[in-house]
Amino acid sequence: MVVIIQTLRCRRCNAPLDVSPEDIIVVCPYCGFPNSFDEVFGESNAFFAESLPEKEIVRRFWQRMRKDRDFTGSRDRISVVKVEGFYIPLWFGRVKARGYVRYEVYENKGGKKRKTIRHREFREILTVCASGRRSVYDIALEELTRKIERLHLSFNDLGEMLKSAVGAAPLKELDVERWESLKLDFLNTEFGRKRAEKILLDRASDRAKELHVPRDNDLLSFSFEGTVEDVALVFYPVWKVYYDFEGGTYFVAYDGHSGREIVALEPMRIWRKAGYLLMAVLGVVVSGIFAALIGNPVFWRAVVEMKKGAVIPILLVVAGLYFGYEVARGYGRKMSWDVRVER
């Protein structure tokens, strides 16, 4: 028996390529050409989104810094140290979902709060998104997937949705001219379609819970069943601008297709820390005032005299004590931060 081993070669320079079963894009190590192999992926549902050039991303970065009040009077101390662009793999799924939720709500009836149990069923089509890279957590990638999901677009065809929502084009349309104008690295997906479907189902379950369980209510039970009707892999551009400021390095991440800011890791300025200190002190003062009431015999004599209405001042004191504690604790923690995250 003769075994024939087929060697995949670069479409531009004909050099041999080292290809694994998971590869969608293989960049030629000799000429840098991006070779896409639909036969390796096995289906025609691989896409990419056009990216803005590096110069435009840098321009938007400096425009942002000029408007950022945190850097008023100190922008000359900002220096860009690195601009990094890459295509990240995002798995998109169209999920047919159904299920129900049971939760508790408190309603005012006759001047009294009563606990009510509510039940809600749902049937809908959800479009969800998950990063194709799980080995390293990246706050920019997680935030990007959330922002894309908030588009709430509904299409019968996943390809049409991707074209409308994120400007995706079939991967086979990636030509030499487009590649050479960007030369961004393609970060390959770390898992195939079967595992992606499981992750998308989990994400659809979380998304359904976010949509159908009202906030600030106690969830009693939640049931979810879903079927992944269609899956697509999209290579989406992300840019990061790293900059130095007063001895620290920070970054701003951008949606490479739209140019919108995804997330920023910024320095914690001294005037912010001073503001947090004042709020923490205010919280301590408020807690101290209500704690003093609890230890004051005059307060308790007044409560006893109120008889039926005694529970109201007790609840107010407890609420005030808790509020002051939370303010002091929350702003006290912020004082220890050296960076802040702006979404």
N, C-alpha and C positions, 0 to 999 in steps of 0.2 A: 504494500500500500504506500502510495506516495502522498506525503503531506505537503500542501502548498501554503506557505506563509506569505500573506500579503502585507507589504510594507506601505504604509500611508506616507505620501510625500507632499511637500509644500507645493501649493498651486502656483507660486510665483517663481521660486528658484529650483524646485524639484528636489530639494534636500530631504533626506529621510526624517520622519518625525516620531518621537517617542509618545505614543498615545495609549492611555489606559481606558477601560470601559466607561469610566465616569466623565471623561473629557468631552466638553462641548466646543470649547475654543482651544486650539493649540497654536501658540505663538512660535513661529519658526526661530530656532536659536541662531540661525545664520543671517537671515535678512529681516527678521522682525515682523513678517507678515502674519496676520491673524487668520488661521485656517479654521473654518467651521465645518463640522462633519455631522450632518443630519442623520447619517446612517448609524453613527455611534450613539446618538441620542435616541434614535429609533422612531422619532415622531417629528412632525413639522410644527410643533408648538413651542419653539424657542425664539425669543425676541430680544431686541436691544433698544434702548432709548438714546436719542441723540443727546450729546452733551455740549454745554457751553465751553468755550476755550478758556485756558488758564488765565489769560489777560483779563477777561471779563469777570472771573471769580475774584481776582485780586482787586479789581476796581470796586466791586461790591463790598469787599472787605474794608477798604479804606473809607468808602462812603458810610459804612456802618459805624466805623470808629469816630468819624467826624460828628455823627449824630448822638453818640453814646455819652450821656452826661457823666458817667463814671470816669471818663478820661479827659474831662474838661481841664485845660491848662497843662496837661501832661502827655499829649499825643506824640510829642517829639521824642518821648522815651520808648515808644513802641517800635519794634523792629521785627519784620517778617523773617523767620529762620527757615521755613520749609513750606512748600505748597505741594500737596499730595493729592493725586486724582486716581480713581480706580473704578472699575465696573464691579458691582457686587451682585451676586445671584439672588434673586427674589423669586420664591415660588408663589404663584397665585392659584387660587382654587375657587371654583364655583360650587357651592355646597347647598344641596337641598336639605333644609333643616326643619325639624318638627319637635315639639316637646311641650312641657308645661312648667310653671313655677307656682309655688305656694309661699306666701310671705305674710308677715304681721304688719298692720298699720294701726295707728292710734287716731281716733276720730273724736271730735267734740260733739257730744249729744246731750242736750239739756244742761249745758254748763259743766259737764263732766267728761273726762277723757276715757274712752272705752277702747279696748283692744279688739280689732277685727281681723279675721283671717280671710285673705283673698286668694283666688285661684285664677290663673291666666294661661290659656293655651296659645301656641304660636305655630304657624306654618309659613315659611318664607325661603327665599333664595338669598344666601349670603355670599358676598365676594370677600375672601380673606387673603391675607398676605403673611408670609413668614420668610425670614432670612435663610438662605441656603448654607450659611456658615454658623456652626454652633460651638466650635472648639474655643473661640475667644469671644467673650462678651464685649460688645461695642455699643455704647450708649447712643451713638449717632445712628447706627443701623436699626436699633430697636425703636427709636423715635421716628425714623423714616417710615417704617412699616405701619406704625400707628397713624401717622398723618395721611398716608395713602388710603388706609381703611376708612378714615373719616370722610372721604369723598362721597360715600353713600350712593354710588352710581349703580344702576341696575340695567343689565343688558342680557338678552337671551344668548348671545355669543360672547365667549370670554375674549376672543381676539379683538372684537369690536370695542369691548370695554377697555382693553389695554391701549388700543389706538387712541381712543377718546380721552381717557383719564391720564395716561402717562406718556402718550406719544410714542408708543412702542411700534417698531417695525420688525418684520421677519429677520431672523439672524442671517439668512442667506443673502440679504441685501447689503450686508457689511462689505464694502469694497475697499480697495487699496487707498483711494483718495480720502475717504472718511477716516480710515485708520491712521494714515500718516498725518492728518490734521490734528489728531488728538494724542495718539500713542499712549493711551491709558492701559494699565494692566487689567486683565480680566481675572477676577478672583473666582476660581472654579467652585461649583457646588460640592459640598462634602457628603452628599447622599443623593440617592436616586429617587425616582418617582414614587415607589411604594412607601418608602419612609416619609416622603414629603406629604403624601395623602394622609397618613396618620397624624402628622404635625398640623396639617391644615384642618383636620376634623377637630383636634383639640382647640385650635384657635377659634374655629367656628362656634364651639361650645362656650368658650369664654366670651366671645362677641355677643352671642345670644343672651347670655346672663347680663352683660352690660346694658343691652337694649331693653330687656324685659323685667329686670328686677329694679324697682325704684330705689333711689339712693336713700340712705338713712332709715331703711326698713330691715327687719330681721327676716332672713331667708330661712324658711322651714324645709322646703324640699325643691329639688330642681331635677328635671328629667330632660335628656337631650338625645335625639337620634338624628344622624345625618348621613347623607350619601354624597360623595364627591363626584360631580357630574362631568367636570372638565378641569384640567390642570395645565398650567403653562409656566415656563421658566423665563424670567425676564432679567437680562443684565442691565442694571440701572446705575447711572453715574453718580458718584459721590465725591465731593472735593473737601479737603481739610486744609485750612490755613493755620499753621502754627506760628505763634509770635512770642517774643520775649518782652517782659515788662517788669522792671524793678527786680530782676534776679529770678523770676519765675517764668515757666513756659506754659502757655495756654493755647487753646485752639477754638476755631469757629468752623462748624461743618455746614456744607451747603448741598442742597439738592442740585445735582449737576444739570438736570434737564430744565428745570424752571428757574434756577438761580436763587430760590428762596432759602432762607436760613433754616436749618434743621434744629441745631442745638449749639450752644456756646458754653465753653468752660472758661470762666472769667475770674480775675483776681478779686479778692474781697478787700475793698478799699477801707481805709481807717475810719472814714466818716460813716460808712455803713455799720461798722462794728460799734461805733459810738451810739448810733441810733438803736442798735440791738441792745446795747447796755442799758439805755434809758428805758426801753420797753421791759427788759428783765427786772429792773428796779421797780417799775410801776407794778409789775405782776406781784413782786414780793410785798409791796405796800398794800395792794388790794387784799392779798391773802392774809396779811397781818391784821388788817381792819376787821375782816370777818372772823378770824380766829379769836380776836379779842372779844367779839360779841359772844362767842360760844362760852368763854370763860367768865363772862360778866353776869353776876346774879340778878342785876336789875333787868337784863334782857329776858331771863328765864321767868321772873315774876310776871313780866308783861305778857309772855307767851301763855302762862297758866291762866291769866285773867281773860285771855281771848277765847278760851275753851274750844268751841268747834272750829274756829278759824286759826287755831294755833299752828296747824301744819304749814300754812303759807309762809310765815316768817322763817320757820325752820328750813323749808326748802330753799328760800331765797338766800339764806346764809350759807347753806351747803353749796348751792350753785355758785355764789360769789367766791367761796373758798376754792372751789375746783377751777373756776375761770382764772383766778389769780395764779394758781399753781401751774396751769397749762401755759399761760403767757410767760411766766418766769422760766419754766423748763424749756419751752420752745425757743425763745430768743436767747436763753443762756447757751443752748447747744449751737445756735448759729454764730455766736461770738467766737467759738473755737474753730470755725471753718476758715481755711486759707483760700478756698475757691468757692465759687457759686455756679450753679447750673442754670442757664437761661434757655427756656424752650420757646 
